[in-house]
């Protein structure tokens, strides 16, 4: 599938295009913006506003709606899991799949033909993907409700997360700015 210098380029692409954005963007958007907004407004508004900012800063007008949906999903996941790890993993996987498609000639051919997909198939794919996303949100939300009885642990986790966020925010801001330039 990948050979020679293509493998090196893929690894480099995964680091620059998937790993760094997953860490820096989730820390900035879900860790800083969303958590800050959650302290002054209800969670849904905080997630929505953060997702709109996330979408606009990707500078992709064609992908506005899909990026907004992804941003809302990542925001909900950050809120429901009370952690940035799960949104970082989801963000990494999303970007990694896109990069693998770019680096795989056979998969790239399929992407080039995506405009030829019949509307019924596109709608079916959208509905089934949305159903999976709703199921995952439901599962994460229920897991959050079952874990919320352990308030002491969550308080310690939030304090630690806040400390790490304050100490390392400049590093993540640098990584995000670097990512936006490339």
N, C-alpha and C positions, 0 to 999 in steps of 0.2 A: 504493500500500500504506500509506504513512504520509503524513500531510499536516498542514500548519500547525503548531499547537502540539504535536501528537502526535509530530512529528519531534524537536522540542526535548526533549520528555519522554523519548523513546527514547534520545537521546544522553545525557541526564542519567542515565537508568536504566542505560545501558551503563557509564558511568563509575562510578556508585555501586554498581551491582549486579553488575558483571562485572569491570571493570578493577581497582578497589581491592581487592575480595575476592581476586582471583587473585594479586595481588602480595603483599598482607599475609598472607593465609592460607597460601600456599605458603612464604613466608619464615618464618613462625612455625612451622607444623607440619612441613614437610619440611626447611626450612633450619635450624631451631633444635632442635625436639623430636626429630625422627628422627635427625639427625646426632649429637646428644648421646647418644641411646640406642644408636646403632650403635657408639659407642666403648666401651660397657659390656656389650653383649649381641650375639647374632647378628642379622643383618640382617632376617630374616623376623620375629622377635619385635619388633624396633624398628619395622618397618613396620606390623605388626598393632596394637601399642599406640598408635602415633601415629594410625592410622586410627580406632581406637575413640574416642580423645580428639577428633579432628576431627568424628566423627559426633555424639558426645554434645553438643559445644559448638554444634552447629547447632540444637539444641532442636526437633527434628522427629521425634517418635516414629513417625509413619506412614512417614516416609522413611528409617528407621534402616538397613535392609538395603541399599537402593540407595546411600545415602551411604557406608556402610561399604565397599561394592565400589568405588565411585569413589575413596575414600580409599586403599584398598589399591593400586589402579591408579596413582594419582598418586604414592604412596610408591615403588612399584616403578619407575616412570618416573624419579623423582628419583634413585634409587639407580643404576639402569642407565645413565642418561645422565650421571651425576655432575655434574648441573647443575640449577638451579631453573627455567631458561628453559622447557624443554619442559612440565613440570607447570603452570607459569603459563599457557602458551598453551592447554593442554587445559582447565584450569579456566576460563579466560576464555571459550573456545568453548562449554563446557557451560552456563555462566550466561547467555551471550549468546543462545543458542538459546532458553532458557526465557523470557528477556525479549522476544525477538522474537515468540514465541507469544502472550505476554500482550498485546503492542501490536498484533497483527494480528487483527482481528475474525474473519476466516475461519479462521485457525489456532486461535483461541480456541474456536470452535465445535467443532472436532475434539477439542480437549482436553476440553471439557465432555462429549462423547459417549464418552470413553475407558472409562467404566464399562460401556458396552454392548458392548465388544469381546469376541468369543467367546474362551473359555479357550484353545482350540487356537491361535488367532492370537496371543494374548498369550505363550503358551509358545514358539511359533515365533519371535516377535520377540526374546524373551529369549535363546533358544539361538543365534540368528544374531548378536545383539549380543555375546554372550559369546564366540562363535567369533572375531569380529573383534577383540575385546579380547585374547584369547589369542594370536592371530596377531601383533598389535602388540607384545605383551610378548615374544614369541619373537624378533621382528625387532629390538627394542631390546636384548634380552639378547645376541643374536649380534653386534650392532654394538658393544656394550660389550666383548665378548671380543676382537674384532678391534682395538679401539683401546687396550686395556689394555697393550699392549707399549710404549707411549710414556709410561713412568712419570714421566720428568722433567717433561713438559708437565702431567700431571695433578697432580703435586706443586705446581707453580707455580700452577695454577688453584685448587687447594684452599687454598693460602696466601692468594691474592688474595680468594677467596670468604670465607674466615674473617675477613680484615681488614675487608672491606665489611660483613659481618654484624655485627661488633663495633661498628663506627663508626655504622651506621645502624639498629641493632636497635630503638632507642627510637622512630624514625619509623614503622617497620612495626608495632610494638606499638600505637602511637597509631592508625594506620589500621585495624588489626584491631579495636580497641576501639570506634572510631567506627562501623565496619561492623556490629558486633554490636548496637549501640544502635539502628540503623535498619533 
